[in-house]
Amino acid sequence: MQAASDPNSLATLYIHVRILLGMIVGLGLTHLLRHLARIVERPKVRRIYWVHLVWALFMFVYLLHFWWWEFYLSHQTRWNFNLYLFVTVYALLLYLLCALIFPESVDDYQDYRDYFYSRGHWFFGLLAVMFAVDVVDTAIKGADYFRHFGPEYLIRNTGYILASLVAMKTRNKYYHGGFAVVALLYELSWILRRYEALLF
């Protein structure tokens, strides 16, 4: 199926896709906020771990970034089921990362630190996949859009992927702490430098 050439039809189709993406993003944000509120309400039930909370904040920022960023799909003039499936799976991947950051229960673990290192290989494995999929998502928006980021974009994503693969294999607290802080600060810098306004 191709989108109609009529701009009104294109806008209607994009809104149809964006509603589903918005629902998934909303679920991810709700999941993060609900569990953060639970920690605030009952701080002594399970000991928190600052590295874990930094990654939760990273996912919160990334979800907001994703929703802002996907505005560029409004310029997509050709839609088919494969493209629709791809962007939906990407959004579902983000929700899954949120679910891994905050499970429904940590009763099987001593605290959030124990949970983070016990299940971290799943989180960082999916994080690496997310940044690989991100490259495809950016390419979908067009060659000009992809090129305007310059070499920093591929260096950024490659760095995230490699750092995530290392994080899957190590429990070194200094590595994990450094990775979490650098990832969050760089993501904020990337958004402010590249996406402060939706102009292209």
C-alpha positions in Angstrom: 0.0 0.0 0.0 1.2 3.5 -0.8 0.0 6.7 0.8 -2.1 8.9 -1.3 -0.4 11.9 -2.9 -3.0 14.2 -1.4 -1.3 16.0 1.5 -4.5 15.7 3.6 -4.5 11.9 3.1 -0.8 11.8 4.0 -1.4 13.8 7.2 -4.3 11.5 8.1 -2.1 8.3 7.6 0.7 9.8 9.7 -1.7 10.6 12.5 -3.0 7.0 12.4 0.6 5.7 12.9 1.5 8.4 15.4 -1.4 7.5 17.6 -0.1 3.9 18.1 3.4 5.1 18.7 2.1 7.6 21.2 0.3 4.9 23.1 3.4 2.8 23.4 5.6 5.7 24.4 2.9 6.7 27.0 2.9 3.2 28.4 6.7 3.3 28.8 6.7 6.7 30.5 3.9 5.6 32.8 5.8 2.5 33.7 8.9 4.5 34.6 7.0 7.1 36.6 4.9 4.5 38.5 8.0 2.7 39.7 9.8 5.8 40.6 6.8 6.9 42.6 6.8 3.5 44.3 10.5 4.1 45.4 9.6 7.5 46.8 6.6 6.2 48.6 8.5 3.2 50.1 12.2 4.0 50.1 13.1 1.4 52.7 11.5 -1.6 51.1 14.3 -2.2 48.6 17.6 -0.4 48.7 18.0 1.8 45.6 21.1 1.9 43.4 22.2 5.2 41.8 23.5 3.6 38.6 20.1 1.9 38.1 18.3 5.2 38.6 20.6 7.0 36.1 19.6 4.4 33.5 16.0 4.8 34.4 16.4 8.6 33.8 18.2 7.9 30.6 15.3 5.9 29.3 12.8 8.6 30.4 14.8 11.2 28.4 15.2 8.9 25.4 11.5 8.2 25.3 10.7 11.9 25.2 13.4 12.3 22.6 12.0 9.5 20.5 8.5 11.1 20.5 9.9 14.5 19.5 12.2 12.9 17.0 9.5 10.9 15.2 7.9 14.1 14.0 10.2 13.7 11.0 8.1 10.7 9.9 5.4 13.3 8.9 7.6 13.9 5.8 7.5 10.2 4.9 5.6 10.2 1.5 5.5 6.4 1.1 4.1 4.1 3.7 3.7 0.3 3.6 3.2 -2.3 6.2 6.9 -3.1 6.6 7.7 0.5 7.5 4.7 0.6 9.8 5.8 -2.6 11.5 9.4 -1.4 11.8 8.6 1.8 13.6 6.1 0.0 15.8 8.7 -2.7 16.8 11.2 0.1 17.5 8.7 1.7 19.9 8.0 -1.6 21.5 11.7 -2.2 22.0 11.9 1.1 24.0 9.0 -0.1 26.1 10.7 -3.4 26.8 13.8 -1.6 27.9 11.6 0.4 30.4 10.1 -2.9 31.6 13.6 -4.3 32.2 14.8 -1.3 34.1 11.8 -1.6 36.5 10.4 -5.1 36.8 7.0 -5.6 38.4 8.7 -7.1 41.4 12.2 -7.4 42.8 11.3 -9.9 45.5 13.7 -12.4 44.1 16.6 -10.0 44.5 18.3 -8.4 47.6 17.9 -4.9 46.2 17.9 -2.9 43.0 21.7 -3.2 42.8 21.5 -7.0 42.8 18.7 -6.9 40.2 20.7 -4.5 38.0 23.7 -6.8 37.8 21.7 -10.0 37.7 19.6 -8.9 34.7 21.9 -6.3 33.2 22.9 -8.5 30.2 19.3 -8.4 29.0 19.1 -4.6 29.4 22.4 -3.8 27.7 21.9 -6.4 25.0 18.6 -4.7 24.0 20.2 -1.3 24.4 22.8 -2.3 21.8 20.0 -3.5 19.5 18.1 -0.3 20.0 21.0 1.8 18.8 21.5 -0.4 15.8 17.8 -0.1 14.9 18.1 3.6 15.5 20.5 3.8 12.5 17.9 2.2 10.3 15.1 4.4 11.7 17.2 7.5 10.8 17.9 6.2 7.3 14.2 5.8 6.8 13.7 9.5 7.1 15.8 10.1 4.0 19.4 10.3 2.8 19.6 14.1 3.3 18.3 13.8 6.8 20.9 11.0 7.6 23.8 12.9 6.1 23.1 16.2 7.9 24.2 14.6 11.2 27.7 14.1 9.9 30.1 11.5 11.1 29.3 12.1 14.8 26.0 10.2 14.4 27.6 6.9 13.4 30.4 7.4 15.9 27.8 8.0 18.6 25.7 4.9 17.9 28.8 2.7 17.4 30.1 3.9 20.8 26.8 3.2 22.5 26.7 -0.3 21.0 30.3 -1.2 21.9 29.9 0.2 25.4 26.7 -1.8 25.9 28.4 -5.0 24.7 31.1 -4.5 27.3 28.5 -3.7 30.0 26.9 -7.1 29.3 30.1 -8.8 30.3 31.4 -6.9 33.3 30.1 -6.1 36.8 32.8 -3.4 37.4 31.0 -0.7 39.3 33.3 2.0 38.0 32.6 1.1 34.4 28.9 0.9 34.9 28.8 4.2 36.9 30.9 6.0 34.2 28.9 4.5 31.3 25.6 5.5 32.9 26.6 9.1 33.6 28.4 9.7 30.3 25.4 8.1 28.4 22.9 10.4 30.1 25.0 13.6 29.7 25.8 12.9 26.1 22.2 12.1 25.3 21.1 15.4 26.8 23.9 17.2 24.8 22.8 15.4 21.6 19.2 16.5 22.0 20.0 20.1 22.8 22.4 20.4 19.9 20.4 18.5 17.3 16.8 18.6 18.3 16.2 21.8 20.3 13.9 22.9 17.4 12.2 20.7 14.8 13.8 22.4 11.9 15.5 20.7 9.0 
